[in-house]
Amino acid sequence: MKCLILHQTPGRLRVHLACRTMSLREADILEYYLRAVPGVQNVKVYDRTQDAVIAYTGSRDGVIAALASFSFTSEQALALAPDHTSRALNREYEDKLVFTVCRRVISRLFLPAPVTTALALIRSVKYIRHGLSALLRGKLSVAVLDATAVTVSMVRGDFQTAGSVMFMLRLGEILEEWTHKKSVADLAGAMSLNVDHVWVKSGETELLVPIGDVKPGDLMVVRTGGLIPLDGKVVDGEAAVNQASITGESLPVAKRPGSLVYAGTVAEEGECVVEVQKALGSGRYDRIVRMIEESEKLKSTAEDKAARLADRLVPYTLGGTVLTYALTRNVTKMLAVLMVDFSCALKLAMPIAVLSAMRESSHHHISVKGGRFLEAVSNADTVVFDKTGTLTYAVPAVSCVVPFGGRDAEEMLRLAACLEEHYPHSMATAVVEEAKRRGLSHEEYHSQVQYIVAHGISSMVEGRKVVIGSAHFVFEDEGCTIPQDEMEKFDALPAQDSHLYLCIAGTLAAVICISDPLRAEAKDAIRALHECGIRKVVMMTGDNRKTAACVAQEVGVDEFYAEVLPEDKAAFIRRERAAGHTVIMIGDGVNDSPALSEADAGIAISTGAAIAREIADITIASEDLFELVTLRKISRALMARIHRNYRSIVGFNFGLIVLGVAGILPPTTSALLHNASTLAISLKSMTNLLPDERES
């Protein structure tokens, strides 16, 4: 497309596109196209003037070339731009504000008094109707205050004041609605995929179709740099996929035919055809976005308190209005009290602060399902960790195989791999991978296997019962025994490793020792949690006591519990909560699900089991435990902001009432300052809570 460079400095260009008009959609297409150009750091597109301001690093040649090849109808550009952006929302409310102000100016300057009186009467119907509706429901709400202010002015015949009051109320409504919708949109934008069209393979051709039209079984094409918008399975081609947004893995993962890919991941290199398994609305990212829509059910106590306080203050405002008139007999002073209420700011600023905190958390790869969970994290004094996959990297490897009863170590590893491959989890995968590394093929020669969650596996091999799993499972539940003459060997098993016990016909046949390295940051992260006010850090694991003791000592937890069952973790959390503690649980496995449900805030690791992530209230990326510290800081900063908002709202609005009663401020000025303060506090509530933290 032809462009004219209007202004340029090193690292910055302002260009004018040679087109007659530019729609909002076209502005979005250009903006997202330029954002994808290498070296471009920031882009602002002005649709009214057809200009674009581009900030970039390095040479400008790449930017100029991208502009030269740009077209609004380009398939590449269309695929990059989402259908819904904040540009349309902002334009909608900008137009509403301009229209409202222009209408007021024209009314005051050009319309005769009879016409403005008639318009005031017509516009007052809405406010009076809302006020009467609230009274009929037995509620003294802000609508009653607004209706009273309008009605009193009109009964006095002061239609100019009534018009001014309704003008200020309308401005307040627009600004409040705009601010709230923008907060929700920012959060949704931070957590959603922003992909609205998908390339779908149809025979030998490819079609760009709306994502809502894609069904399970359809074949979508993903190329280098493309976002994978839906869960599916690769059926053709090969790509290196960056899964950091879902799993926290720092390196791309090779995806070949048969590999699963997930919504929200990016093809860094290569091209593949993916068979869609989950249509729009059922993928993992879509569930997070749907959670935002249901967030009203997950309000924090502080938000509920603000809403209740706002409603409780209305009768006092009405009482103050009556008292002011009784003492002064001055209707203007009475209106000054009516025009200032605490409810608007209390009901708007608190939810916006919470939504903003949730959005900020998402920038740190933390997904929060509601405000009350942030409040729980802020108030927490006890943190419970699962071990595997949380304090460790969940990439275990077999360190050694210790045979018993004269059996061959490699044969026992072969048998263990044969059983474990049916129910993949991190330790099972380690066994299978070790057998593969040693070149041990393990043809199926057992009967149907039975998996017992958090315990182990049971099967029949050559007419004998074979079990593999934890010490609790094989020795207590299954009653297996250790050969008497090999107790010394059993006692000498490396304490730092986790152990899988393989028993044949009720006798221990082998112990597979598995090492799972601790996270490098685990010890420092736990120390940082203590410094953030966490009184007690507990580790609970189904692993053996020796291994648990080694890990607990190394990372510095206050208490640890070994060889626990899923119900034991949940029971511990119930006891702690009954004792008055606020408890956070961090886990990643199926066996952690009951405890995640019991905690005040359950936190799942993003690489963990799907059911754990579904049940959890918060999900964090797996690559850094310091995200827990960041979450704690955001939560505490949020609660501090909410308390500051309380003081600011009550103090400022009370001051306006005093000035109004004193006759210093007229009602319209009080209303203007009230709405301005509400907007200012709301805008402040939308800013980041951790300004010194770099977004990861």
C-alpha positions as CSV (number, residue, x, y, z in Angstrom):
1,M,0.0,0.0,0.0
2,K,1.2,3.5,-0.8
3,C,2.2,5.5,2.3
4,L,3.5,9.0,3.0
5,I,6.1,9.4,5.8
6,L,4.9,12.4,7.7
7,H,7.6,12.4,10.4
8,Q,10.5,10.3,11.4
9,T,13.2,10.1,14.1
10,P,15.5,7.2,14.9
11,G,13.2,4.3,16.1
12,R,9.9,6.1,15.3
13,L,7.8,6.7,12.2
14,R,4.5,8.5,11.5
15,V,3.0,7.5,8.2
16,H,-0.2,8.4,6.3
17,L,-1.9,5.6,4.3
18,A,-3.1,6.5,0.9
19,C,-6.7,5.5,1.4
20,R,-9.9,7.7,1.5
21,T,-11.2,6.3,4.8
22,M,-10.2,3.7,7.3
23,S,-12.8,1.7,9.3
24,L,-12.2,0.5,12.8
25,R,-11.8,-3.0,11.5
26,E,-9.2,-1.9,9.0
27,A,-7.3,0.0,11.7
28,D,-7.2,-3.2,13.8
29,I,-5.9,-5.2,10.7
30,L,-3.1,-2.7,10.2
31,E,-2.2,-2.5,13.9
32,Y,-2.0,-6.3,14.4
33,Y,-0.1,-6.7,11.1
34,L,2.5,-4.1,12.1
35,R,2.8,-5.6,15.5
36,A,3.9,-8.9,13.9
37,V,6.7,-7.2,12.0
38,P,10.1,-8.1,13.4
39,G,11.6,-5.2,15.4
40,V,8.3,-3.3,15.9
41,Q,7.8,-2.5,19.5
42,N,4.6,-0.5,19.6
43,V,2.0,0.7,17.1
44,K,-0.8,3.2,17.3
45,V,-3.2,3.5,14.4
46,Y,-5.5,6.5,14.0
47,D,-8.5,5.6,11.8
48,R,-9.9,9.1,11.5
49,T,-6.7,10.5,9.9
50,Q,-5.5,7.2,8.3
51,D,-2.2,7.6,10.2
52,A,0.0,5.1,12.0
53,V,2.8,5.8,14.5
54,I,5.3,3.0,14.7
55,A,8.1,2.5,17.3
56,Y,10.8,0.1,16.3
57,T,14.3,-1.1,16.9
58,G,17.1,-1.6,14.4
59,S,16.8,-0.6,10.8
60,R,13.6,1.0,9.4
61,D,13.9,-0.9,6.1
62,G,11.9,-3.9,7.4
63,V,9.1,-1.6,8.5
64,I,9.0,0.2,5.2
65,A,8.9,-3.1,3.3
66,A,6.1,-4.4,5.5
67,L,4.1,-1.2,4.8
68,A,4.7,-1.4,1.1
69,S,3.4,-5.0,0.9
70,F,0.4,-4.4,3.2
71,S,-3.1,-4.8,2.0
72,F,-6.4,-4.7,4.0
73,T,-7.5,-7.8,2.1
74,S,-4.3,-9.7,2.6
75,E,-5.0,-13.2,4.1
76,Q,-2.0,-12.9,6.3
77,A,-3.1,-9.6,7.7
78,L,-6.7,-10.8,8.2
79,A,-5.6,-13.8,10.1
80,L,-3.6,-11.7,12.6
81,A,-6.4,-9.4,13.6
82,P,-9.1,-10.5,16.1
83,D,-12.7,-9.6,15.5
84,H,-13.2,-7.9,18.8
85,T,-10.8,-5.4,20.2
86,S,-11.0,-2.5,22.7
87,R,-10.9,0.0,19.7
88,A,-14.6,-0.5,19.0
89,L,-15.5,-0.3,22.7
90,N,-13.5,2.9,23.2
91,R,-15.0,4.5,20.1
92,E,-18.5,3.5,21.2
93,Y,-18.1,5.3,24.5
94,E,-16.2,8.3,23.1
95,D,-19.1,8.9,20.7
96,K,-21.6,8.6,23.6
97,L,-19.6,11.2,25.6
98,V,-19.3,13.6,22.6
99,F,-23.0,13.2,21.7
100,T,-24.1,13.8,25.4
101,V,-21.9,16.9,25.7
102,C,-22.9,18.4,22.3
103,R,-26.6,17.8,23.0
104,R,-26.2,19.6,26.3
105,V,-24.4,22.6,24.7
106,I,-27.0,22.9,21.9
107,S,-29.8,22.6,24.4
108,R,-28.4,25.4,26.6
109,L,-27.4,27.8,23.7
110,F,-30.0,27.4,21.0
111,L,-33.2,25.9,22.3
112,P,-36.0,28.0,23.8
113,A,-37.1,27.5,27.4
114,P,-40.3,25.6,26.6
115,V,-38.4,23.1,24.6
116,T,-35.7,22.5,27.2
117,T,-38.5,22.2,29.8
118,A,-40.2,19.5,27.7
119,L,-36.9,17.7,27.2
120,A,-36.2,17.8,30.9
121,L,-39.6,16.3,31.6
122,I,-39.1,13.5,29.1
123,R,-35.6,12.6,30.4
124,S,-36.7,12.6,34.0
125,V,-39.1,9.7,33.4
126,K,-36.2,7.2,33.3
127,Y,-34.7,8.4,36.6
128,I,-38.1,8.6,38.4
129,R,-39.1,5.2,37.1
130,H,-35.9,3.6,38.4
131,G,-36.3,5.3,41.8
132,L,-39.9,4.1,42.1
133,S,-39.0,0.6,41.0
134,A,-36.4,0.5,43.8
135,L,-38.9,1.7,46.4
136,L,-41.4,-0.9,45.3
137,R,-38.8,-3.6,45.9
138,G,-38.2,-2.2,49.3
139,K,-34.7,-0.9,48.5
140,L,-33.3,2.5,49.3
141,S,-30.6,2.6,46.5
142,V,-28.7,5.2,44.5
143,A,-31.6,5.3,42.1
144,V,-33.8,6.7,44.8
145,L,-31.3,9.5,45.5
146,D,-31.1,10.3,41.8
147,A,-34.9,10.3,41.4
148,T,-35.3,12.5,44.5
149,A,-32.8,15.1,43.3
150,V,-34.5,15.3,39.8
151,T,-38.0,15.4,41.3
152,V,-37.3,18.1,43.8
153,S,-35.8,20.4,41.2
154,M,-38.7,19.9,38.9
155,V,-41.3,20.4,41.6
156,R,-39.7,23.7,42.4
157,G,-40.0,24.6,38.7
158,D,-36.2,24.8,38.4
159,F,-35.9,22.8,35.1
160,Q,-32.5,24.2,34.3
161,T,-31.1,22.6,37.5
162,A,-33.0,19.4,36.8
163,G,-31.4,19.3,33.4
164,S,-28.0,19.9,34.8
165,V,-28.5,17.2,37.4
166,M,-29.5,14.7,34.7
167,F,-26.6,15.7,32.5
168,M,-24.1,15.0,35.3
169,L,-25.9,11.7,36.1
170,R,-25.7,10.7,32.4
171,L,-22.0,11.6,32.2
172,G,-21.4,9.5,35.3
173,E,-23.3,6.5,33.9
174,I,-21.3,6.6,30.7
175,L,-17.9,6.9,32.4
176,E,-18.7,4.2,35.0
177,E,-20.0,1.8,32.3
178,W,-17.0,2.5,30.0
179,T,-14.5,2.0,32.9
180,H,-16.0,-1.3,34.0
181,K,-16.4,-2.8,30.5
182,K,-12.8,-1.8,29.7
183,S,-11.5,-3.5,32.8
184,V,-13.4,-6.7,31.8
185,A,-12.2,-6.4,28.2
186,D,-8.6,-5.9,29.2
187,L,-8.7,-9.0,31.4
188,A,-10.4,-11.1,28.7
189,G,-7.9,-9.9,26.2
190,A,-5.0,-10.8,28.5
191,M,-6.4,-14.3,29.0
192,S,-8.0,-15.1,25.7
193,L,-6.5,-16.2,22.4
194,N,-7.6,-13.3,20.2
195,V,-8.0,-15.6,17.3
196,D,-11.3,-15.4,15.4
197,H,-10.5,-17.2,12.1
198,V,-8.8,-20.5,11.3
199,W,-7.4,-21.9,8.1
200,V,-9.3,-25.2,7.5
201,K,-8.2,-27.8,5.0
202,S,-11.1,-28.8,2.6
203,G,-9.8,-31.4,0.1
204,E,-6.9,-29.8,-1.7
205,T,-7.8,-26.3,-0.8
206,E,-7.7,-24.1,2.4
207,L,-10.5,-21.9,3.6
208,L,-10.3,-19.1,6.2
209,V,-13.4,-19.7,8.3
210,P,-14.7,-18.1,11.6
211,I,-13.4,-20.1,14.6
212,G,-17.0,-20.6,15.7
213,D,-17.7,-22.6,12.6
214,V,-14.9,-25.2,13.3
215,K,-16.2,-28.6,14.5
216,P,-14.4,-31.5,16.0
217,G,-12.8,-33.6,13.2
218,D,-12.1,-30.6,11.0
219,L,-8.5,-30.2,9.8
220,M,-6.9,-26.8,10.5
221,V,-3.5,-25.7,9.1
222,V,-0.9,-24.1,11.4
223,R,2.2,-22.5,10.0
224,T,5.3,-20.8,11.4
225,G,4.4,-18.1,13.8
226,G,0.8,-19.1,13.9
227,L,-1.2,-19.5,17.1
228,I,-2.9,-22.8,17.7
229,P,-6.5,-21.8,18.6
230,L,-8.1,-25.1,19.4
231,D,-7.0,-28.4,21.1
232,G,-6.3,-31.2,18.6
233,K,-4.0,-33.9,17.3
234,V,-1.3,-33.5,14.6
235,V,-2.2,-35.7,11.5
236,D,0.3,-34.4,9.0
237,G,3.5,-32.3,9.0
238,E,5.9,-31.4,11.8
239,A,6.3,-28.3,13.9
240,A,8.3,-27.0,16.9
241,V,5.6,-25.7,19.3
242,N,6.1,-23.2,22.1
243,Q,3.9,-24.4,25.0
244,A,5.0,-21.9,27.6
245,S,1.6,-20.3,27.9
246,I,0.1,-23.7,28.9
247,T,2.9,-25.8,30.4
248,G,5.5,-23.3,31.3
249,E,8.2,-25.2,29.2
250,S,10.9,-22.8,28.1
251,L,11.9,-24.8,25.0
252,P,9.7,-25.6,21.9
253,V,8.4,-29.2,21.8
254,A,8.5,-31.2,18.5
255,K,5.0,-32.2,17.4
256,R,4.7,-35.0,14.8
257,P,1.7,-37.0,13.6
258,G,-0.1,-38.4,16.6
259,S,1.1,-35.6,19.0
260,L,-1.4,-33.5,20.9
261,V,-1.4,-29.8,20.6
262,Y,-3.2,-27.3,22.8
263,A,-5.1,-24.1,22.4
264,G,-2.9,-21.1,23.2
265,T,0.4,-22.6,22.0
266,V,2.5,-21.2,19.1
267,A,4.1,-22.9,16.2
268,E,7.6,-21.4,16.3
269,E,8.8,-23.3,13.2
270,G,7.4,-25.7,10.7
271,E,3.9,-26.5,9.4
272,C,1.4,-29.1,10.4
273,V,-2.2,-30.1,9.9
274,V,-4.2,-30.6,13.1
275,E,-7.4,-32.6,13.6
276,V,-9.6,-30.5,15.9
277,Q,-10.6,-32.4,19.1
278,K,-12.3,-29.6,21.0
279,A,-14.4,-27.0,19.2
280,L,-14.6,-23.4,20.4
281,G,-16.1,-23.2,23.9
282,S,-14.6,-26.4,25.1
283,G,-10.9,-25.7,24.9
284,R,-8.9,-24.8,28.0
285,Y,-8.5,-21.1,27.2
286,D,-12.2,-20.7,26.4
287,R,-13.0,-22.1,29.9
288,I,-10.8,-19.4,31.4
289,V,-12.6,-16.7,29.4
290,R,-16.0,-18.1,30.3
291,M,-14.8,-17.9,34.0
292,I,-14.6,-14.1,33.7
293,E,-18.2,-14.0,32.6
294,E,-19.1,-15.9,35.8
295,S,-16.8,-13.9,38.1
296,E,-19.8,-12.2,39.8
297,K,-20.2,-15.4,41.7
298,L,-16.6,-15.3,42.9
299,K,-16.6,-11.8,44.4
300,S,-14.2,-11.2,47.3
301,T,-15.4,-10.4,50.7
302,A,-14.1,-6.9,50.2
303,E,-16.3,-6.5,47.1
304,D,-19.4,-7.8,48.9
305,K,-18.6,-5.5,51.8
306,A,-18.3,-2.5,49.5
307,A,-21.7,-3.3,47.8
308,R,-23.4,-3.8,51.1
309,L,-21.9,-0.6,52.6
310,A,-23.0,1.4,49.5
311,D,-26.6,0.3,50.0
312,R,-26.5,0.9,53.8
313,L,-25.3,4.4,53.3
314,V,-28.2,5.4,51.1
315,P,-30.7,5.9,54.0
316,Y,-28.1,8.0,55.8
317,T,-27.8,10.2,52.7
318,L,-31.5,10.6,52.5
319,G,-31.6,11.3,56.3
320,G,-28.9,13.9,55.8
321,T,-30.9,15.5,53.0
322,V,-34.0,15.8,55.1
323,L,-32.0,17.1,58.1
324,T,-30.2,19.7,55.9
325,Y,-33.5,21.0,54.6
326,A,-35.1,21.0,58.1
327,L,-32.2,23.1,59.5
328,T,-31.5,25.4,56.6
329,R,-34.8,25.5,54.6
330,N,-32.5,25.8,51.6
331,V,-33.3,23.5,48.7
332,T,-30.0,24.1,47.0
333,K,-28.1,22.9,50.0
334,M,-30.4,19.9,50.2
335,L,-29.7,19.0,46.6
336,A,-26.0,19.3,47.2
337,V,-26.3,16.4,49.7
338,L,-28.4,14.4,47.3
339,M,-26.0,14.8,44.4
340,V,-23.2,13.2,46.4
341,D,-23.4,9.6,47.3
342,F,-20.8,7.0,48.3
343,S,-22.4,4.1,46.4
344,C,-21.2,4.8,42.8
345,A,-17.5,4.8,43.7
346,L,-17.8,1.9,46.2
347,K,-19.6,-0.3,43.7
348,L,-17.4,0.6,40.8
349,A,-13.9,1.0,42.1
350,M,-13.7,-2.2,44.1
351,P,-14.6,-4.7,41.3
352,I,-12.4,-2.8,38.9
353,A,-9.5,-3.1,41.3
354,V,-10.0,-6.9,41.5
355,L,-10.4,-7.3,37.7
356,S,-7.2,-5.3,37.2
357,A,-5.4,-7.5,39.7
358,M,-6.6,-10.6,37.8
359,R,-5.4,-9.1,34.6
360,E,-2.0,-8.2,36.1
361,S,-1.7,-11.8,37.4
362,S,-2.3,-13.2,33.9
363,H,0.7,-11.1,32.7
364,H,2.8,-13.1,35.2
365,H,1.3,-16.4,33.8
366,I,-1.1,-16.7,36.7
367,S,-4.8,-17.4,36.0
368,V,-7.1,-16.5,38.8
369,K,-10.8,-17.6,38.8
370,G,-12.2,-14.9,41.1
371,G,-11.5,-12.1,43.5
372,R,-12.2,-14.1,46.6
373,F,-9.2,-16.3,45.8
374,L,-6.9,-13.3,45.6
375,E,-8.2,-12.3,49.0
376,A,-7.6,-15.8,50.4
377,V,-4.0,-15.7,49.1
378,S,-3.6,-12.3,50.8
379,N,-4.9,-13.5,54.1
380,A,-3.2,-17.0,54.0
381,D,-0.9,-18.0,56.8
382,T,-0.4,-21.7,55.8
383,V,0.8,-23.1,52.5
384,V,0.7,-26.8,51.7
385,F,2.9,-28.2,48.9
386,D,2.7,-31.5,47.1
387,K,6.2,-32.7,46.4
388,T,6.4,-34.2,42.9
389,G,5.8,-31.7,40.2
390,T,5.7,-28.7,42.5
391,L,8.9,-28.7,44.6
392,T,10.5,-30.9,42.0
393,Y,10.7,-30.6,38.3
394,A,8.4,-33.6,37.6
395,V,11.0,-34.9,35.1
396,P,12.1,-38.0,37.1
397,A,14.6,-40.5,35.9
398,V,15.5,-44.0,37.0
399,S,18.7,-43.9,38.9
400,C,19.0,-47.7,39.6
401,V,17.0,-50.9,39.7
402,V,17.6,-53.1,42.9
403,P,16.5,-56.7,42.3
404,F,15.4,-59.0,45.1
405,G,15.0,-62.8,45.3
406,G,17.8,-63.5,42.8
407,R,15.9,-61.9,40.0
408,D,17.5,-60.1,37.0
409,A,17.4,-56.3,37.2
410,E,16.7,-55.8,33.5
411,E,13.9,-58.3,33.4
412,M,12.3,-56.6,36.4
413,L,12.6,-53.2,34.6
414,R,11.1,-54.8,31.5
415,L,8.1,-56.0,33.5
416,A,7.7,-52.7,35.3
417,A,7.7,-50.8,32.0
418,C,5.2,-53.2,30.5
419,L,2.8,-52.4,33.3
420,E,3.5,-48.7,33.7
421,E,3.1,-47.7,30.1
422,H,-0.7,-48.1,30.4
423,Y,-1.1,-45.3,33.0
424,P,1.4,-42.5,32.1
425,H,2.4,-40.2,35.0
426,S,5.8,-38.7,35.6
427,M,7.3,-41.7,37.5
428,A,5.7,-44.2,35.1
429,T,7.1,-42.3,32.2
430,A,10.6,-42.5,33.8
431,V,10.3,-46.3,34.0
432,V,9.2,-46.6,30.3
433,E,11.9,-44.2,29.1
434,E,14.6,-46.1,31.0
435,A,13.5,-49.4,29.5
436,K,13.6,-47.8,26.1
437,R,17.0,-46.3,26.7
438,R,18.4,-49.8,27.6
439,G,16.8,-51.3,24.5
440,L,14.4,-53.5,26.5
441,S,11.3,-54.4,24.5
442,H,8.3,-55.3,26.6
443,E,5.7,-57.2,24.6
444,E,2.3,-57.5,26.3
445,Y,2.2,-60.7,28.3
446,H,0.0,-59.7,31.2
447,S,-3.8,-59.7,31.7
448,Q,-5.8,-56.5,32.1
449,V,-4.2,-54.1,34.5
450,Q,-6.0,-52.2,37.2
451,Y,-4.9,-48.7,38.3
452,I,-5.6,-47.5,41.8
453,V,-5.2,-43.8,42.1
454,A,-2.3,-42.7,44.3
455,H,-1.5,-46.3,45.0
456,G,-0.2,-48.3,42.1
457,I,-1.0,-51.0,39.5
458,S,-2.2,-54.6,39.8
459,S,-2.2,-57.3,37.1
460,M,-1.7,-61.0,36.4
461,V,1.4,-62.3,34.7
462,E,1.8,-66.0,33.9
463,G,-0.8,-66.8,36.5
464,R,0.8,-64.8,39.3
465,K,-0.4,-61.5,40.7
466,V,2.0,-58.7,40.0
467,V,1.7,-55.3,41.7
468,I,3.8,-52.1,41.5
469,G,3.4,-48.9,43.4
470,S,4.0,-47.2,46.7
471,A,5.2,-48.9,49.9
472,H,1.8,-48.4,51.5
473,F,0.1,-50.1,48.5
474,V,2.3,-53.1,48.2
475,F,3.1,-53.8,51.8
476,E,0.0,-52.7,53.7
477,D,-2.8,-52.9,51.2
478,E,-1.5,-56.0,49.3
479,G,0.3,-57.6,52.2
480,C,3.5,-58.3,50.2
481,T,6.7,-59.3,52.1
482,I,10.4,-58.7,51.8
483,P,12.7,-61.7,51.5
484,Q,14.1,-62.2,55.1
485,D,17.7,-62.6,54.0
486,E,17.6,-59.3,52.1
487,M,16.4,-56.9,54.7
488,E,19.9,-55.3,54.9
489,K,19.7,-54.6,51.1
490,F,16.2,-53.1,51.5
491,D,17.3,-50.8,54.3
492,A,20.3,-49.6,52.3
493,L,18.1,-48.2,49.5
494,P,19.1,-44.6,48.6
495,A,17.0,-42.3,50.9
496,Q,17.2,-39.4,48.5
497,D,15.3,-41.3,45.7
498,S,11.6,-42.1,45.3
499,H,10.9,-45.8,45.2
500,L,8.6,-47.9,43.1
501,Y,8.1,-51.4,44.6
502,L,7.5,-54.3,42.3
503,C,6.1,-57.5,43.8
504,I,5.4,-60.9,42.3
505,A,3.1,-63.4,44.0
506,G,3.2,-61.4,47.3
507,T,7.0,-61.1,47.5
508,L,9.2,-58.1,46.7
509,A,10.9,-58.6,43.3
510,A,12.6,-55.3,42.7
511,V,12.7,-51.7,43.8
512,I,13.1,-49.1,41.1
513,C,14.8,-46.0,42.5
514,I,13.8,-42.8,40.8
515,S,15.4,-39.4,41.2
516,D,13.4,-36.2,40.7
517,P,15.6,-33.2,41.1
518,L,14.4,-30.3,43.2
519,R,13.6,-27.1,41.6
520,A,16.6,-24.8,41.8
521,E,14.5,-22.0,43.2
522,A,12.4,-24.1,45.6
523,K,14.4,-23.2,48.8
524,D,14.6,-19.5,48.0
525,A,10.9,-19.4,47.0
526,I,9.9,-20.9,50.3
527,R,12.1,-18.5,52.2
528,A,10.5,-15.6,50.3
529,L,7.0,-16.9,51.2
530,H,8.0,-16.8,54.8
531,E,9.2,-13.3,54.4
532,C,5.9,-12.4,52.8
533,G,4.1,-13.3,56.0
534,I,3.4,-17.1,55.5
535,R,3.6,-18.6,59.0
536,K,3.8,-22.3,58.1
537,V,4.9,-24.1,55.0
538,V,4.0,-27.8,54.9
539,M,5.0,-30.5,52.4
540,M,2.7,-33.6,51.9
541,T,3.7,-36.5,49.7
542,G,2.8,-40.1,49.0
543,D,6.5,-40.8,48.8
544,N,8.4,-42.8,51.4
545,R,9.5,-41.0,54.7
546,K,13.2,-41.1,54.0
547,T,12.8,-39.4,50.6
548,A,10.4,-36.9,52.1
549,A,12.7,-36.1,55.0
550,C,15.6,-35.4,52.7
551,V,13.5,-33.0,50.5
552,A,11.9,-31.3,53.5
553,Q,15.3,-30.6,55.0
554,E,16.8,-29.3,51.8
555,V,14.0,-26.9,50.9
556,G,13.3,-25.6,54.4
557,V,9.6,-26.5,55.0
558,D,8.3,-26.2,58.5
559,E,6.5,-29.6,58.6
560,F,6.3,-32.6,56.3
561,Y,4.1,-35.6,56.0
562,A,5.1,-38.7,54.0
563,E,3.2,-41.7,52.6
564,V,-0.1,-39.8,52.8
565,L,-3.2,-40.6,50.8
566,P,-5.3,-38.0,48.9
567,E,-7.9,-38.0,51.7
568,D,-5.1,-37.4,54.2
569,K,-4.1,-34.2,52.5
570,A,-7.7,-33.0,52.4
571,A,-8.3,-33.9,56.1
572,F,-5.2,-32.0,57.1
573,I,-6.4,-28.9,55.3
574,R,-9.8,-29.2,56.9
575,R,-8.2,-29.4,60.4
576,E,-6.1,-26.3,59.7
577,R,-9.1,-24.3,58.5
578,A,-11.1,-25.5,61.5
579,A,-8.3,-24.1,63.7
580,G,-8.8,-20.7,62.1
581,H,-6.0,-20.8,59.5
582,T,-6.3,-19.6,55.9
583,V,-4.8,-22.4,53.8
584,I,-3.3,-22.4,50.3
585,M,-2.7,-25.8,48.6
586,I,-0.3,-26.2,45.7
587,G,-0.5,-29.4,43.7
588,D,-0.4,-30.9,40.2
589,G,-1.8,-34.4,40.3
590,V,-5.1,-36.3,40.3
591,N,-4.4,-37.3,43.9
592,D,-4.2,-33.6,44.8
593,S,-7.7,-32.8,43.7
594,P,-9.5,-33.4,47.0
595,A,-7.0,-31.1,48.8
596,L,-7.2,-28.4,46.2
597,S,-11.0,-28.4,46.7
598,E,-10.7,-28.1,50.5
599,A,-8.2,-25.2,50.6
600,D,-9.2,-21.6,50.8
601,A,-7.3,-21.2,47.5
602,G,-6.2,-24.2,45.5
603,I,-3.3,-23.6,43.2
604,A,-2.5,-26.0,40.3
605,I,0.7,-26.2,38.3
606,S,-0.1,-25.7,34.6
607,T,1.8,-28.9,33.6
608,G,-0.3,-31.0,36.0
609,A,-3.3,-33.2,35.5
610,A,-6.3,-31.7,33.7
611,I,-8.6,-32.4,36.6
612,A,-6.3,-30.6,39.1
613,R,-6.3,-27.5,36.9
614,E,-10.0,-27.7,36.5
615,I,-10.7,-27.9,40.2
616,A,-8.0,-25.4,41.2
617,D,-8.9,-21.8,41.9
618,I,-5.6,-20.5,40.5
619,T,-3.2,-21.9,37.9
620,I,0.5,-20.9,37.7
621,A,3.1,-21.8,35.1
622,S,5.4,-24.5,36.1
623,E,8.8,-22.9,35.3
624,D,9.2,-20.7,38.4
625,L,7.9,-21.1,42.0
626,F,8.5,-17.4,42.6
627,E,5.2,-16.9,40.8
628,L,3.7,-17.8,44.1
629,V,5.6,-15.0,45.7
630,T,4.4,-12.6,42.9
631,L,0.8,-13.8,43.5
632,R,1.1,-13.1,47.2
633,K,2.5,-9.6,46.6
634,I,-0.3,-8.8,44.1
635,S,-2.9,-10.1,46.5
636,R,-1.6,-8.1,49.4
637,A,-1.2,-5.0,47.3
638,L,-4.8,-5.4,46.0
639,M,-6.2,-5.5,49.6
640,A,-4.1,-2.4,50.5
641,R,-5.5,-0.6,47.4
642,I,-9.1,-1.6,48.3
643,H,-8.7,-0.2,51.9
644,R,-7.1,3.0,50.4
645,N,-10.1,3.3,48.1
646,Y,-12.5,3.0,51.1
647,R,-10.8,5.9,52.9
648,S,-10.5,8.1,49.7
649,I,-14.1,7.6,48.7
650,V,-15.6,8.2,52.1
651,G,-13.3,11.1,52.9
652,F,-13.7,13.0,49.6
653,N,-17.4,12.5,49.3
654,F,-18.0,13.5,52.9
655,G,-16.0,16.6,52.3
656,L,-18.2,17.5,49.2
657,I,-21.4,17.1,51.4
658,V,-20.0,19.4,54.0
659,L,-19.0,22.0,51.4
660,G,-22.5,21.7,49.8
661,V,-24.3,22.1,53.1
662,A,-22.1,25.2,53.9
663,G,-23.2,26.7,50.6
664,I,-19.7,26.8,49.1
665,L,-20.5,24.3,46.3
666,P,-23.6,24.3,44.2
667,P,-25.3,20.9,43.4
668,T,-24.0,20.7,39.9
669,T,-20.4,21.3,41.0
670,S,-20.8,18.7,43.7
671,A,-22.0,16.2,41.1
672,L,-19.2,17.0,38.8
673,L,-16.5,16.6,41.5
674,H,-18.2,13.4,42.8
675,N,-18.2,11.9,39.3
676,A,-14.7,13.0,38.6
677,S,-13.4,11.5,41.9
678,T,-15.2,8.2,41.1
679,L,-13.6,8.1,37.7
680,A,-10.2,9.0,39.1
681,I,-10.3,6.3,41.7
682,S,-11.5,3.8,39.2
683,L,-8.7,4.7,36.7
684,K,-6.2,4.4,39.5
685,S,-7.6,1.0,40.4
686,M,-6.9,-0.1,36.8
687,T,-3.1,0.5,37.1
688,N,-0.6,-2.3,37.9
689,L,-0.1,-3.1,41.6
690,L,3.5,-4.0,41.2
691,P,5.0,-1.2,39.1
692,D,8.5,-2.2,39.8
693,E,8.0,-5.8,38.7
694,R,8.9,-6.6,35.1
695,E,6.3,-8.6,33.3
696,S,7.6,-12.0,32.4
